[in-house]
């Protein structure tokens, strides 16, 4: 599966699991493009779990601070500098 498809599925899952935080991001992703940036997880002191890659999700309207890391099959979600 491509990274693009994995990211789309992850955003959809987060929108359902954490509707208060990720639902708006999911809606934006359905109607617009989202930008995904890859970072070194170790650059973020609050990210203690997951692989070395942190995925940053930014929506078309400038909404950001949505991140996730993964350690297959587990995904760790972050928002505004904390794990949710």
PDB file of N, CA, C and O in Angstrom:
ATOM      1  N   UNK A   1       0.854  -1.177   0.000  1.00  0.00           N
ATOM      2  CA  UNK A   1       0.000   0.000   0.000  1.00  0.00           C
ATOM      3  C   UNK A   1       0.897   1.235   0.000  1.00  0.00           C
ATOM      4  O   UNK A   1       1.913   1.275   0.694  1.00  0.00           O
ATOM      5  N   UNK A   2       0.518   2.228  -0.772  1.00  0.00           N
ATOM      6  CA  UNK A   2       1.320   3.442  -0.862  1.00  0.00           C
ATOM      7  C   UNK A   2       1.201   4.273   0.412  1.00  0.00           C
ATOM      8  O   UNK A   2       0.255   4.123   1.185  1.00  0.00           O
ATOM      9  N   UNK A   3       2.174   5.144   0.611  1.00  0.00           N
ATOM     10  CA  UNK A   3       2.146   6.048   1.765  1.00  0.00           C
ATOM     11  C   UNK A   3       0.916   6.941   1.710  1.00  0.00           C
ATOM     12  O   UNK A   3       0.315   7.243   2.741  1.00  0.00           O
ATOM     13  N   UNK A   4       0.543   7.363   0.507  1.00  0.00           N
ATOM     14  CA  UNK A   4      -0.637   8.218   0.335  1.00  0.00           C
ATOM     15  C   UNK A   4      -1.899   7.505   0.818  1.00  0.00           C
ATOM     16  O   UNK A   4      -2.712   8.098   1.527  1.00  0.00           O
ATOM     17  N   UNK A   5      -2.065   6.256   0.445  1.00  0.00           N
ATOM     18  CA  UNK A   5      -3.238   5.489   0.880  1.00  0.00           C
ATOM     19  C   UNK A   5      -3.197   5.218   2.378  1.00  0.00           C
ATOM     20  O   UNK A   5      -4.220   5.306   3.056  1.00  0.00           O
ATOM     21  N   UNK A   6      -2.021   4.889   2.893  1.00  0.00           N
ATOM     22  CA  UNK A   6      -1.888   4.655   4.334  1.00  0.00           C
ATOM     23  C   UNK A   6      -2.262   5.900   5.125  1.00  0.00           C
ATOM     24  O   UNK A   6      -2.937   5.817   6.150  1.00  0.00           O
ATOM     25  N   UNK A   7      -1.817   7.050   4.641  1.00  0.00           N
ATOM     26  CA  UNK A   7      -2.122   8.311   5.320  1.00  0.00           C
ATOM     27  C   UNK A   7      -3.619   8.607   5.263  1.00  0.00           C
ATOM     28  O   UNK A   7      -4.197   9.030   6.264  1.00  0.00           O
ATOM     29  N   UNK A   8      -4.245   8.395   4.130  1.00  0.00           N
ATOM     30  CA  UNK A   8      -5.688   8.622   3.998  1.00  0.00           C
ATOM     31  C   UNK A   8      -6.464   7.729   4.959  1.00  0.00           C
ATOM     32  O   UNK A   8      -7.397   8.189   5.617  1.00  0.00           O
ATOM     33  N   UNK A   9      -6.094   6.485   5.042  1.00  0.00           N
ATOM     34  CA  UNK A   9      -6.769   5.547   5.959  1.00  0.00           C
ATOM     35  C   UNK A   9      -6.528   5.960   7.406  1.00  0.00           C
ATOM     36  O   UNK A   9      -7.434   5.883   8.235  1.00  0.00           O
ATOM     37  N   UNK A  10      -5.321   6.392   7.707  1.00  0.00           N
ATOM     38  CA  UNK A  10      -4.998   6.821   9.079  1.00  0.00           C
ATOM     39  C   UNK A  10      -5.801   8.042   9.474  1.00  0.00           C
ATOM     40  O   UNK A  10      -6.305   8.104  10.595  1.00  0.00           O
ATOM     41  N   UNK A  11      -5.937   9.020   8.585  1.00  0.00           N
ATOM     42  CA  UNK A  11      -6.726  10.226   8.883  1.00  0.00           C
ATOM     43  C   UNK A  11      -8.194   9.852   9.086  1.00  0.00           C
ATOM     44  O   UNK A  11      -8.837  10.364  10.003  1.00  0.00           O
ATOM     45  N   UNK A  12      -8.726   8.976   8.253  1.00  0.00           N
ATOM     46  CA  UNK A  12     -10.118   8.537   8.406  1.00  0.00           C
ATOM     47  C   UNK A  12     -10.317   7.835   9.744  1.00  0.00           C
ATOM     48  O   UNK A  12     -11.301   8.087  10.441  1.00  0.00           O
ATOM     49  N   UNK A  13      -9.401   6.970  10.098  1.00  0.00           N
ATOM     50  CA  UNK A  13      -9.483   6.258  11.379  1.00  0.00           C
ATOM     51  C   UNK A  13      -9.427   7.239  12.548  1.00  0.00           C
ATOM     52  O   UNK A  13     -10.219   7.137  13.485  1.00  0.00           O
ATOM     53  N   UNK A  14      -8.493   8.186  12.495  1.00  0.00           N
ATOM     54  CA  UNK A  14      -8.361   9.173  13.569  1.00  0.00           C
ATOM     55  C   UNK A  14      -9.621  10.029  13.687  1.00  0.00           C
ATOM     56  O   UNK A  14     -10.035  10.381  14.792  1.00  0.00           O
ATOM     57  N   UNK A  15     -10.227  10.362  12.548  1.00  0.00           N
ATOM     58  CA  UNK A  15     -11.463  11.153  12.571  1.00  0.00           C
ATOM     59  C   UNK A  15     -12.596  10.443  13.272  1.00  0.00           C
ATOM     60  O   UNK A  15     -13.427  11.082  13.918  1.00  0.00           O
ATOM     61  N   UNK A  16     -12.640   9.131  13.154  1.00  0.00           N
ATOM     62  CA  UNK A  16     -13.671   8.347  13.837  1.00  0.00           C
ATOM     63  C   UNK A  16     -13.329   8.101  15.300  1.00  0.00           C
ATOM     64  O   UNK A  16     -14.198   8.188  16.168  1.00  0.00           O
ATOM     65  N   UNK A  17     -12.081   7.798  15.571  1.00  0.00           N
ATOM     66  CA  UNK A  17     -11.668   7.457  16.943  1.00  0.00           C
ATOM     67  C   UNK A  17     -11.580   8.685  17.846  1.00  0.00           C
ATOM     68  O   UNK A  17     -11.924   8.614  19.026  1.00  0.00           O
ATOM     69  N   UNK A  18     -11.121   9.809  17.296  1.00  0.00           N
ATOM     70  CA  UNK A  18     -10.948  11.045  18.074  1.00  0.00           C
ATOM     71  C   UNK A  18     -11.717  12.182  17.401  1.00  0.00           C
ATOM     72  O   UNK A  18     -11.100  13.127  16.908  1.00  0.00           O
ATOM     73  N   UNK A  19     -13.045  12.110  17.370  1.00  0.00           N
ATOM     74  CA  UNK A  19     -13.822  13.103  16.613  1.00  0.00           C
ATOM     75  C   UNK A  19     -13.655  14.537  17.111  1.00  0.00           C
ATOM     76  O   UNK A  19     -13.730  15.472  16.314  1.00  0.00           O
ATOM     77  N   UNK A  20     -13.434  14.727  18.396  1.00  0.00           N
ATOM     78  CA  UNK A  20     -13.290  16.092  18.912  1.00  0.00           C
ATOM     79  C   UNK A  20     -12.019  16.768  18.402  1.00  0.00           C
ATOM     80  O   UNK A  20     -11.947  17.995  18.331  1.00  0.00           O
ATOM     81  N   UNK A  21     -11.038  15.974  18.054  1.00  0.00           N
ATOM     82  CA  UNK A  21      -9.745  16.532  17.656  1.00  0.00           C
ATOM     83  C   UNK A  21      -9.489  16.367  16.157  1.00  0.00           C
ATOM     84  O   UNK A  21      -9.077  17.323  15.500  1.00  0.00           O
ATOM     85  N   UNK A  22      -9.720  15.188  15.611  1.00  0.00           N
ATOM     86  CA  UNK A  22      -9.326  14.882  14.239  1.00  0.00           C
ATOM     87  C   UNK A  22     -10.457  14.957  13.216  1.00  0.00           C
ATOM     88  O   UNK A  22     -10.190  14.876  12.017  1.00  0.00           O
ATOM     89  N   UNK A  23     -11.708  15.110  13.646  1.00  0.00           N
ATOM     90  CA  UNK A  23     -12.825  15.082  12.695  1.00  0.00           C
ATOM     91  C   UNK A  23     -12.724  16.199  11.658  1.00  0.00           C
ATOM     92  O   UNK A  23     -12.972  15.969  10.474  1.00  0.00           O
ATOM     93  N   UNK A  24     -12.364  17.399  12.093  1.00  0.00           N
ATOM     94  CA  UNK A  24     -12.243  18.523  11.159  1.00  0.00           C
ATOM     95  C   UNK A  24     -11.145  18.230  10.130  1.00  0.00           C
ATOM     96  O   UNK A  24     -11.302  18.545   8.950  1.00  0.00           O
ATOM     97  N   UNK A  25     -10.059  17.643  10.562  1.00  0.00           N
ATOM     98  CA  UNK A  25      -8.980  17.285   9.652  1.00  0.00           C
ATOM     99  C   UNK A  25      -9.464  16.262   8.636  1.00  0.00           C
ATOM    100  O   UNK A  25      -9.141  16.350   7.451  1.00  0.00           O
ATOM    101  N   UNK A  26     -10.240  15.294   9.104  1.00  0.00           N
ATOM    102  CA  UNK A  26     -10.805  14.288   8.206  1.00  0.00           C
ATOM    103  C   UNK A  26     -11.716  14.940   7.173  1.00  0.00           C
ATOM    104  O   UNK A  26     -11.631  14.618   5.988  1.00  0.00           O
ATOM    105  N   UNK A  27     -12.583  15.848   7.604  1.00  0.00           N
ATOM    106  CA  UNK A  27     -13.484  16.541   6.674  1.00  0.00           C
ATOM    107  C   UNK A  27     -12.693  17.357   5.652  1.00  0.00           C
ATOM    108  O   UNK A  27     -13.036  17.374   4.470  1.00  0.00           O
ATOM    109  N   UNK A  28     -11.645  18.028   6.103  1.00  0.00           N
ATOM    110  CA  UNK A  28     -10.793  18.784   5.190  1.00  0.00           C
ATOM    111  C   UNK A  28     -10.142  17.861   4.170  1.00  0.00           C
ATOM    112  O   UNK A  28     -10.043  18.201   2.992  1.00  0.00           O
ATOM    113  N   UNK A  29      -9.707  16.714   4.616  1.00  0.00           N
ATOM    114  CA  UNK A  29      -9.052  15.758   3.718  1.00  0.00           C
ATOM    115  C   UNK A  29     -10.025  15.217   2.672  1.00  0.00           C
ATOM    116  O   UNK A  29      -9.624  14.897   1.552  1.00  0.00           O
ATOM    117  N   UNK A  30     -11.294  15.117   3.035  1.00  0.00           N
ATOM    118  CA  UNK A  30     -12.294  14.644   2.073  1.00  0.00           C
ATOM    119  C   UNK A  30     -12.545  15.666   0.971  1.00  0.00           C
ATOM    120  O   UNK A  30     -12.773  15.301  -0.182  1.00  0.00           O
ATOM    121  N   UNK A  31     -12.501  16.952   1.330  1.00  0.00           N
ATOM    122  CA  UNK A  31     -12.894  18.010   0.406  1.00  0.00           C
ATOM    123  C   UNK A  31     -11.728  18.773  -0.222  1.00  0.00           C
ATOM    124  O   UNK A  31     -11.906  19.450  -1.235  1.00  0.00           O
ATOM    125  N   UNK A  32     -10.564  18.670   0.357  1.00  0.00           N
ATOM    126  CA  UNK A  32      -9.394  19.417  -0.107  1.00  0.00           C
ATOM    127  C   UNK A  32      -8.166  18.525  -0.004  1.00  0.00           C
ATOM    128  O   UNK A  32      -8.245  17.355   0.373  1.00  0.00           O
ATOM    129  N   UNK A  33      -7.068  19.096  -0.340  1.00  0.00           N
ATOM    130  CA  UNK A  33      -5.827  18.350  -0.167  1.00  0.00           C
ATOM    131  C   UNK A  33      -5.267  18.598   1.232  1.00  0.00           C
ATOM    132  O   UNK A  33      -5.542  19.624   1.855  1.00  0.00           O
ATOM    133  N   UNK A  34      -4.507  17.677   1.693  1.00  0.00           N
ATOM    134  CA  UNK A  34      -3.760  17.866   2.931  1.00  0.00           C
ATOM    135  C   UNK A  34      -2.290  17.680   2.601  1.00  0.00           C
ATOM    136  O   UNK A  34      -1.932  16.944   1.681  1.00  0.00           O
ATOM    137  N   UNK A  35      -1.462  18.343   3.348  1.00  0.00           N
ATOM    138  CA  UNK A  35      -0.023  18.197   3.173  1.00  0.00           C
ATOM    139  C   UNK A  35       0.491  17.260   4.251  1.00  0.00           C
ATOM    140  O   UNK A  35       0.101  17.349   5.415  1.00  0.00           O
ATOM    141  N   UNK A  36       1.355  16.380   3.849  1.00  0.00           N
ATOM    142  CA  UNK A  36       1.979  15.455   4.785  1.00  0.00           C
ATOM    143  C   UNK A  36       3.479  15.689   4.718  1.00  0.00           C
ATOM    144  O   UNK A  36       4.099  15.582   3.660  1.00  0.00           O
ATOM    145  N   UNK A  37       4.041  16.010   5.867  1.00  0.00           N
ATOM    146  CA  UNK A  37       5.483  16.206   5.960  1.00  0.00           C
ATOM    147  C   UNK A  37       6.042  15.125   6.872  1.00  0.00           C
ATOM    148  O   UNK A  37       5.437  14.772   7.884  1.00  0.00           O
ATOM    149  N   UNK A  38       7.179  14.619   6.508  1.00  0.00           N
ATOM    150  CA  UNK A  38       7.838  13.603   7.319  1.00  0.00           C
ATOM    151  C   UNK A  38       8.942  14.258   8.131  1.00  0.00           C
ATOM    152  O   UNK A  38       9.715  15.069   7.622  1.00  0.00           O
ATOM    153  N   UNK A  39       9.000  13.889   9.408  1.00  0.00           N
ATOM    154  CA  UNK A  39       9.991  14.446  10.326  1.00  0.00           C
ATOM    155  C   UNK A  39      10.660  13.311  11.091  1.00  0.00           C
ATOM    156  O   UNK A  39      10.170  12.182  11.122  1.00  0.00           O
ATOM    157  N   UNK A  40      11.762  13.633  11.691  1.00  0.00           N
ATOM    158  CA  UNK A  40      12.403  12.700  12.606  1.00  0.00           C
ATOM    159  C   UNK A  40      11.659  12.768  13.934  1.00  0.00           C
ATOM    160  O   UNK A  40      11.604  13.830  14.555  1.00  0.00           O
ATOM    161  N   UNK A  41      11.092  11.659  14.376  1.00  0.00           N
ATOM    162  CA  UNK A  41      10.320  11.637  15.615  1.00  0.00           C
ATOM    163  C   UNK A  41      11.145  12.128  16.801  1.00  0.00           C
ATOM    164  O   UNK A  41      10.601  12.744  17.718  1.00  0.00           O
ATOM    165  N   UNK A  42      12.428  11.868  16.793  1.00  0.00           N
ATOM    166  CA  UNK A  42      13.282  12.245  17.923  1.00  0.00           C
ATOM    167  C   UNK A  42      13.438  13.758  18.066  1.00  0.00           C
ATOM    168  O   UNK A  42      13.942  14.234  19.083  1.00  0.00           O
ATOM    169  N   UNK A  43      13.005  14.518  17.048  1.00  0.00           N
ATOM    170  CA  UNK A  43      13.031  15.977  17.134  1.00  0.00           C
ATOM    171  C   UNK A  43      11.889  16.528  17.991  1.00  0.00           C
ATOM    172  O   UNK A  43      11.843  17.723  18.284  1.00  0.00           O
ATOM    173  N   UNK A  44      10.976  15.652  18.386  1.00  0.00           N
ATOM    174  CA  UNK A  44       9.811  16.056  19.188  1.00  0.00           C
ATOM    175  C   UNK A  44       9.873  15.330  20.524  1.00  0.00           C
ATOM    176  O   UNK A  44       9.601  14.132  20.592  1.00  0.00           O
ATOM    177  N   UNK A  45      10.220  16.032  21.565  1.00  0.00           N
ATOM    178  CA  UNK A  45      10.446  15.403  22.869  1.00  0.00           C
ATOM    179  C   UNK A  45       9.202  14.712  23.423  1.00  0.00           C
ATOM    180  O   UNK A  45       9.327  13.760  24.193  1.00  0.00           O
ATOM    181  N   UNK A  46       8.028  15.159  23.058  1.00  0.00           N
ATOM    182  CA  UNK A  46       6.799  14.563  23.584  1.00  0.00           C
ATOM    183  C   UNK A  46       6.408  13.271  22.862  1.00  0.00           C
ATOM    184  O   UNK A  46       5.511  12.563  23.320  1.00  0.00           O
ATOM    185  N   UNK A  47       7.056  12.957  21.760  1.00  0.00           N
ATOM    186  CA  UNK A  47       6.750  11.731  21.023  1.00  0.00           C
ATOM    187  C   UNK A  47       7.663  10.611  21.520  1.00  0.00           C
ATOM    188  O   UNK A  47       8.811  10.491  21.091  1.00  0.00           O
ATOM    189  N   UNK A  48       7.147   9.816  22.407  1.00  0.00           N
ATOM    190  CA  UNK A  48       7.940   8.746  22.996  1.00  0.00           C
ATOM    191  C   UNK A  48       7.711   7.400  22.324  1.00  0.00           C
ATOM    192  O   UNK A  48       8.464   6.457  22.568  1.00  0.00           O
ATOM    193  N   UNK A  49       6.697   7.293  21.490  1.00  0.00           N
ATOM    194  CA  UNK A  49       6.330   6.010  20.899  1.00  0.00           C
ATOM    195  C   UNK A  49       6.370   6.064  19.377  1.00  0.00           C
ATOM    196  O   UNK A  49       6.246   7.127  18.769  1.00  0.00           O
ATOM    197  N   UNK A  50       6.543   4.909  18.790  1.00  0.00           N
ATOM    198  CA  UNK A  50       6.481   4.801  17.342  1.00  0.00           C
ATOM    199  C   UNK A  50       7.851   4.673  16.711  1.00  0.00           C
ATOM    200  O   UNK A  50       8.875   4.645  17.394  1.00  0.00           O
ATOM    201  N   UNK A  51       7.844   4.598  15.390  1.00  0.00           N
ATOM    202  CA  UNK A  51       9.087   4.483  14.631  1.00  0.00           C
ATOM    203  C   UNK A  51       9.807   5.828  14.635  1.00  0.00           C
ATOM    204  O   UNK A  51       9.381   6.765  15.310  1.00  0.00           O
ATOM    205  N   UNK A  52      10.870   5.915  13.898  1.00  0.00           N
ATOM    206  CA  UNK A  52      11.638   7.156  13.854  1.00  0.00           C
ATOM    207  C   UNK A  52      11.000   8.230  12.981  1.00  0.00           C
ATOM    208  O   UNK A  52      11.495   9.356  12.935  1.00  0.00           O
ATOM    209  N   UNK A  53       9.903   7.901  12.284  1.00  0.00           N
ATOM    210  CA  UNK A  53       9.253   8.857  11.390  1.00  0.00           C
ATOM    211  C   UNK A  53       7.995   9.417  12.046  1.00  0.00           C
ATOM    212  O   UNK A  53       7.143   8.667  12.523  1.00  0.00           O
ATOM    213  N   UNK A  54       7.892  10.748  12.064  1.00  0.00           N
ATOM    214  CA  UNK A  54       6.680  11.430  12.524  1.00  0.00           C
ATOM    215  C   UNK A  54       6.019  12.042  11.303  1.00  0.00           C
ATOM    216  O   UNK A  54       6.669  12.739  10.525  1.00  0.00           O
ATOM    217  N   UNK A  55       4.734  11.787  11.134  1.00  0.00           N
ATOM    218  CA  UNK A  55       3.965  12.307  10.015  1.00  0.00           C
ATOM    219  C   UNK A  55       3.199  13.533  10.488  1.00  0.00           C
ATOM    220  O   UNK A  55       2.400  13.447  11.420  1.00  0.00           O
ATOM    221  N   UNK A  56       3.440  14.674   9.851  1.00  0.00           N
ATOM    222  CA  UNK A  56       2.717  15.907  10.166  1.00  0.00           C
ATOM    223  C   UNK A  56       1.624  16.087   9.126  1.00  0.00           C
ATOM    224  O   UNK A  56       1.880  15.994   7.926  1.00  0.00           O
ATOM    225  N   UNK A  57       0.407  16.345   9.588  1.00  0.00           N
ATOM    226  CA  UNK A  57      -0.731  16.559   8.705  1.00  0.00           C
ATOM    227  C   UNK A  57      -1.136  18.027   8.809  1.00  0.00           C
ATOM    228  O   UNK A  57      -1.407  18.524   9.902  1.00  0.00           O
ATOM    229  N   UNK A  58      -1.177  18.715   7.677  1.00  0.00           N
ATOM    230  CA  UNK A  58      -1.625  20.109   7.638  1.00  0.00           C
ATOM    231  C   UNK A  58      -2.737  20.225   6.601  1.00  0.00           C
ATOM    232  O   UNK A  58      -2.596  19.737   5.479  1.00  0.00           O
ATOM    233  N   UNK A  59      -3.829  20.862   6.969  1.00  0.00           N
ATOM    234  CA  UNK A  59      -4.975  20.986   6.074  1.00  0.00           C
ATOM    235  C   UNK A  59      -4.869  22.246   5.224  1.00  0.00           C
ATOM    236  O   UNK A  59      -4.035  23.114   5.481  1.00  0.00           O
ATOM    237  N   UNK A  60      -5.721  22.334   4.214  1.00  0.00           N
ATOM    238  CA  UNK A  60      -5.713  23.461   3.282  1.00  0.00           C
ATOM    239  C   UNK A  60      -6.014  24.783   3.976  1.00  0.00           C
ATOM    240  O   UNK A  60      -5.542  25.832   3.537  1.00  0.00           O
ATOM    241  N   UNK A  61      -6.796  24.745   5.056  1.00  0.00           N
ATOM    242  CA  UNK A  61      -7.136  25.990   5.751  1.00  0.00           C
ATOM    243  C   UNK A  61      -6.091  26.377   6.803  1.00  0.00           C
ATOM    244  O   UNK A  61      -6.314  27.283   7.606  1.00  0.00           O
ATOM    245  N   UNK A  62      -4.956  25.683   6.790  1.00  0.00           N
ATOM    246  CA  UNK A  62      -3.861  26.047   7.687  1.00  0.00           C
ATOM    247  C   UNK A  62      -3.895  25.361   9.034  1.00  0.00           C
ATOM    248  O   UNK A  62      -3.036  25.614   9.879  1.00  0.00           O
ATOM    249  N   UNK A  63      -4.871  24.497   9.250  1.00  0.00           N
ATOM    250  CA  UNK A  63      -4.936  23.754  10.504  1.00  0.00           C
ATOM    251  C   UNK A  63      -3.754  22.803  10.561  1.00  0.00           C
ATOM    252  O   UNK A  63      -3.509  22.065   9.606  1.00  0.00           O
ATOM    253  N   UNK A  64      -3.024  22.809  11.656  1.00  0.00           N
ATOM    254  CA  UNK A  64      -1.876  21.925  11.765  1.00  0.00           C
ATOM    255  C   UNK A  64      -1.737  21.431  13.192  1.00  0.00           C
ATOM    256  O   UNK A  64      -2.690  21.508  13.967  1.00  0.00           O
ATOM    257  N   UNK A  65      -0.608  20.942  13.538  1.00  0.00           N
ATOM    258  CA  UNK A  65      -0.328  20.340  14.842  1.00  0.00           C
ATOM    259  C   UNK A  65      -0.937  18.955  14.979  1.00  0.00           C
ATOM    260  O   UNK A  65      -1.139  18.471  16.092  1.00  0.00           O
ATOM    261  N   UNK A  66      -1.229  18.321  13.864  1.00  0.00           N
ATOM    262  CA  UNK A  66      -1.701  16.941  13.867  1.00  0.00           C
ATOM    263  C   UNK A  66      -0.551  16.059  13.419  1.00  0.00           C
ATOM    264  O   UNK A  66      -0.004  16.232  12.329  1.00  0.00           O
ATOM    265  N   UNK A  67      -0.195  15.120  14.265  1.00  0.00           N
ATOM    266  CA  UNK A  67       0.916  14.227  13.962  1.00  0.00           C
ATOM    267  C   UNK A  67       0.526  12.797  14.299  1.00  0.00           C
ATOM    268  O   UNK A  67      -0.377  12.546  15.097  1.00  0.00           O
ATOM    269  N   UNK A  68       1.226  11.881  13.676  1.00  0.00           N
ATOM    270  CA  UNK A  68       1.133  10.507  14.117  1.00  0.00           C
ATOM    271  C   UNK A  68       2.443   9.796  13.840  1.00  0.00           C
ATOM    272  O   UNK A  68       3.199  10.169  12.942  1.00  0.00           O
ATOM    273  N   UNK A  69       2.691   8.778  14.621  1.00  0.00           N
ATOM    274  CA  UNK A  69       3.812   7.873  14.414  1.00  0.00           C
ATOM    275  C   UNK A  69       3.226   6.482  14.425  1.00  0.00           C
ATOM    276  O   UNK A  69       2.090   6.283  14.856  1.00  0.00           O
ATOM    277  N   UNK A  70       3.988   5.525  13.955  1.00  0.00           N
ATOM    278  CA  UNK A  70       3.459   4.169  13.986  1.00  0.00           C
ATOM    279  C   UNK A  70       4.563   3.178  14.288  1.00  0.00           C
ATOM    280  O   UNK A  70       5.737   3.379  13.978  1.00  0.00           O
ATOM    281  N   UNK A  71       4.132   2.122  14.895  1.00  0.00           N
ATOM    282  CA  UNK A  71       4.971   0.971  15.170  1.00  0.00           C
ATOM    283  C   UNK A  71       4.067  -0.206  14.843  1.00  0.00           C
ATOM    284  O   UNK A  71       3.405  -0.760  15.720  1.00  0.00           O
ATOM    285  N   UNK A  72       4.050  -0.580  13.565  1.00  0.00           N
ATOM    286  CA  UNK A  72       3.061  -1.533  13.061  1.00  0.00           C
ATOM    287  C   UNK A  72       2.793  -2.659  14.036  1.00  0.00           C
ATOM    288  O   UNK A  72       3.730  -3.300  14.513  1.00  0.00           O
ATOM    289  N   UNK A  73       1.541  -2.909  14.338  1.00  0.00           N
ATOM    290  CA  UNK A  73       0.335  -2.321  13.756  1.00  0.00           C
ATOM    291  C   UNK A  73      -0.222  -1.140  14.541  1.00  0.00           C
ATOM    292  O   UNK A  73      -1.309  -0.661  14.218  1.00  0.00           O
ATOM    293  N   UNK A  74       0.480  -0.657  15.553  1.00  0.00           N
ATOM    294  CA  UNK A  74      -0.028   0.408  16.421  1.00  0.00           C
ATOM    295  C   UNK A  74       0.286   1.781  15.845  1.00  0.00           C
ATOM    296  O   UNK A  74       1.380   2.026  15.336  1.00  0.00           O
ATOM    297  N   UNK A  75      -0.705   2.680  15.936  1.00  0.00           N
ATOM    298  CA  UNK A  75      -0.526   4.075  15.508  1.00  0.00           C
ATOM    299  C   UNK A  75      -0.702   4.951  16.739  1.00  0.00           C
ATOM    300  O   UNK A  75      -1.633   4.761  17.522  1.00  0.00           O
ATOM    301  N   UNK A  76       0.196   5.907  16.900  1.00  0.00           N
ATOM    302  CA  UNK A  76       0.147   6.848  18.022  1.00  0.00           C
ATOM    303  C   UNK A  76      -0.204   8.221  17.458  1.00  0.00           C
ATOM    304  O   UNK A  76       0.462   8.712  16.547  1.00  0.00           O
ATOM    305  N   UNK A  77      -1.245   8.833  17.998  1.00  0.00           N
ATOM    306  CA  UNK A  77      -1.723  10.125  17.505  1.00  0.00           C
ATOM    307  C   UNK A  77      -1.333  11.233  18.470  1.00  0.00           C
ATOM    308  O   UNK A  77      -1.323  11.050  19.687  1.00  0.00           O
ATOM    309  N   UNK A  78      -1.013  12.388  17.897  1.00  0.00           N
ATOM    310  CA  UNK A  78      -0.595  13.553  18.686  1.00  0.00           C
ATOM    311  C   UNK A  78      -1.325  14.785  18.171  1.00  0.00           C
ATOM    312  O   UNK A  78      -1.646  14.908  16.989  1.00  0.00           O
ATOM    313  N   UNK A  79      -1.568  15.684  19.103  1.00  0.00           N
ATOM    314  CA  UNK A  79      -2.157  16.972  18.754  1.00  0.00           C
ATOM    315  C   UNK A  79      -1.671  18.002  19.751  1.00  0.00           C
ATOM    316  O   UNK A  79      -1.736  17.798  20.963  1.00  0.00           O
ATOM    317  N   UNK A  80      -1.189  19.099  19.225  1.00  0.00           N
ATOM    318  CA  UNK A  80      -0.701  20.207  20.053  1.00  0.00           C
ATOM    319  C   UNK A  80       0.262  19.722  21.136  1.00  0.00           C
ATOM    320  O   UNK A  80       0.064  19.971  22.325  1.00  0.00           O
ATOM    321  N   UNK A  81       1.280  19.045  20.705  1.00  0.00           N
ATOM    322  CA  UNK A  81       2.385  18.629  21.566  1.00  0.00           C
ATOM    323  C   UNK A  81       2.064  17.612  22.638  1.00  0.00           C
ATOM    324  O   UNK A  81       2.752  17.548  23.657  1.00  0.00           O
ATOM    325  N   UNK A  82       1.017  16.804  22.424  1.00  0.00           N
ATOM    326  CA  UNK A  82       0.766  15.717  23.365  1.00  0.00           C
ATOM    327  C   UNK A  82       0.107  14.544  22.682  1.00  0.00           C
ATOM    328  O   UNK A  82      -0.613  14.690  21.695  1.00  0.00           O
ATOM    329  N   UNK A  83       0.371  13.378  23.233  1.00  0.00           N
ATOM    330  CA  UNK A  83      -0.229  12.153  22.701  1.00  0.00           C
ATOM    331  C   UNK A  83      -1.679  12.079  23.130  1.00  0.00           C
ATOM    332  O   UNK A  83      -2.029  12.429  24.258  1.00  0.00           O
ATOM    333  N   UNK A  84      -2.521  11.616  22.211  1.00  0.00           N
ATOM    334  CA  UNK A  84      -3.937  11.472  22.565  1.00  0.00           C
ATOM    335  C   UNK A  84      -4.315  10.006  22.540  1.00  0.00           C
ATOM    336  O   UNK A  84      -5.465   9.660  22.808  1.00  0.00           O
TER     337      UNK A  84
END
